[in-house]
Amino acid sequence: MNESGDADNVAAGARLDAMQRQLDVLVAKEHIRDVLYRYARGVDRKDVDLLKSCYHPDSIDAHWSFIGSGFEFSEEILEPHQMGQVPVFKHFITNILIELDGDRAFCESSYLFSQTIGLTRKRHAALTSEGRYLDVFERRNGEWRILHRLLVPESGNWSLPVPTPGPVGFPMPTCDQCTGSFPNDPVYRGFGISEILPDQFRSREDNWAASLDHLRAIVQAESNVSSSPDT
């Protein structure tokens, strides 16, 4: 083989090496993102084992209502004095930025969290909070998990949502189709959701009319009160 052919082979090998390094980075970042999304499902579905799978055994989570082992956090955060008494809550994780350094990674992500807690039979309170997770990840035996987490809170607001009537005539989800905790939520059926799909249905009415009419009546009543000479 001539010198030109040798140079071509060297260049091709270098390109393949560079592509492999780029692929390794993409795969590592995707694995880390998967951990963050598993965390959201684990806490929202109250799935302790899934939550634990996001942490190394010697991890530390500074979550403020709990500061300590990630494994212990996974168990205690779902106790009644923490979030266990909340029937429904939701975590959204976004704006994920990952800096890789060998088998370690620093990750910043933003979260939006919402929950509702019943006050009376007809009223409930809603909390919306947001902030960031600052995580140090470590890859051990090929698996990325959280080693250290610092939760950075940025805002939190309570509100009293106004009960409104919903649409009339819609099919109602069965217990198998409603949100729930592990193992009863439909997400744990995986491909089996095909077995619990509802019958076909088309709404022919204005889906928002009942709720908006109710809210307009409340606004009008408030306006009447504020304009009354006795107020």
N, C-alpha and C positions, 0 to 999 in steps of 0.2 A: 504493500500500500504506500502511495506517495505521501509527501508531506501535507499536500492539500487535503487528502482524505483523512489523515490523522487529525488535522486541525478541525475538520468538520465534525468528526466524532467527539472530540473534546468539547466543542461548542454545543453539540446536541446533548451531551451528558450534563453540561452545566445548566442548560435550559431545563432538562428533566429534574435535576436537583432543585432548581429554583421553584419549579411547579410543585414538587413534592413538599417543599417547605411552606409554600402558600396553602396547599391542601391541608397540611397539618394544622396551620393556624385556623383555617375555616372550620375544620372538624372540632378542634378544641373549643372555639367560641360557641359552636352550636351545642356542644355538650354542656357548657356552662349555662347557656340560655335555657336548656332543657331542665337543669337543676332549679333555676328560678321559677319556671312555670310549674314544675312539680311541687315546689314549695307552696305556690298559690293554691293549687288543687288540694294539697294535703291539709292546709289549715282551713280552707273553705269547706271541705267535705269532712273535716274532723277525722282524718285518716292518719293516725299516729305513726304507723309504720312507713307510710309514704313520706311523711314529714321528716322522720329520722333519716331517711335515705338521702336527704339533702345535706346532712352534716357529717363531718368526721367525728369519731368517738371523743376526741379531745378538743372539740370545738368550743368556742365561747360566743354567745349571742348577747349583745347589749341591747335589749328590747325595752328597757326602762321599767316596765312593770315586772320584768324578769331579767336578771343579768346573771348569766352562768352557762352551764353546759348546754350545747345545742340539743343533745339527746333529752336532757331533763326539761328543757324548754318545750320540746315537742309534746311531752306528756302534760306538763303543768298548764300550758297556754289553753288547753281544752278543759281545764277544771272549772267548776261553776264560778269561783271568785275571779276568774280571768274571762275567757270567752265562751265557756261551756254552756252558760245560760242563754246565749244569744242563738235564736233559732236559725237565722239567715244572716250571713255576712259574705262580702265579696272583696277579693283583692285583684287589682289590675296592676300589672308590672310592665313598664315601658321605658323608652329612652335608655336602653342598655348599652353601656360603653365598657369594653373589656381591653385591658392592657396585659399582654402575656409576657411572662419572663420564665422561660423553661417550664418547670412543673408547678409554677405558681402563677397566679393571675390576680390582678386588682380589678374589681368591677364596681361601677356606679350604676344604679338603676333607680328609677322613680316609681313610687307606688301611689295608688289611689285606693282607699279602703272605705267601704260603706257597710253599715249594719243597722238593723232595726231592733228595738226592744219594746215589748208590749207594756203599756201603762195601765190601760183598762181593757175591757172586752172590745171596745170600738176604737181606741186611740193607741198610737204607738209613737215612740220617739225615734228619730233617725240621726245617726252620726256619720259625717263624712270627714275623713282626715287624709292628709297627703304628706309626703316627704320622700326621703331617699334611703335606700340600702347601700351602705359601703361595705363591700365584702372582699376578704382575702380568700381566694380559692386555692386549693392544693390538689394536685393529681397524684394519687397513690395507687399503685397496681393498675394503672390505666384508667382510673375512675376519678373524675373531678367532683369535689364536694366543698362545702363551705368550711373554712377553718376558723375565721373570725368575722363577725358581723357587727357593725355599728349602725343602728337605726337613727336617722337624722330627721326628727319630726319638723314639719314646717307650718302646718295649719290643721285646725280641727274645729268643726262647727256642729252643734246640735240644732235640730229643728223639729217642729211638730207638724208633720204633713197633714194636709186636709183630706179626710176621707171623702172619696167621690164614688158614685155608682159606676160600675163598669158596663161594658157593652152587654146587650141582651141577646140571648139566642146563640151565643158561642158555645161550642163543645167545651166541657170542663176536663182538664187532665185527671187521670186516675192516679192513685198512689204510686204506681210504677213509673209514671211520667213526670212526677213532681220533684223539685229539688229536695235533697235530703243529705244525711250524713252517711259515712261509710258503714256498711256496704250497700245501703239501700238506694243511693242516688243512681239514676239511670246511666251515668257515665261508666259505672262498673259493669254494665252489660256489654260494653264494647260494641262489636259487630252485632250483638244480640238486640240492639235497639230496633232492628228491622222487625222483630217479633212484637213490638209494643207500639208501633206507629198507629195513630188514630185513623178513623175513616176519613175520606176526603170531605172537605167542607169549603164553601166560599161565602164570605160575608157580602151581603148586598146592601147593607145599611152603612150609615156614617159611623165609623168606629169610635169617633171622639165626641159625638154629639151629647151623650148623656153626661159625661164628665165636664165638658166645657159649659153646658147649660147650668150645671150645679155650681161651678166656680163663678160664673157670671152673676148668679143670684147672690152668692156670698159677697162679691165685690159691690154689687148694688146695695145690699143691706148695710154694708160698712159705710158706703158713701152717704146713705140716708141718715145714718146715725151721726156721722161727722158734720153734716150740714144742718142738723137739728138745732134750733135755738137753745135747747136745754143742755147742749154739750159744749 
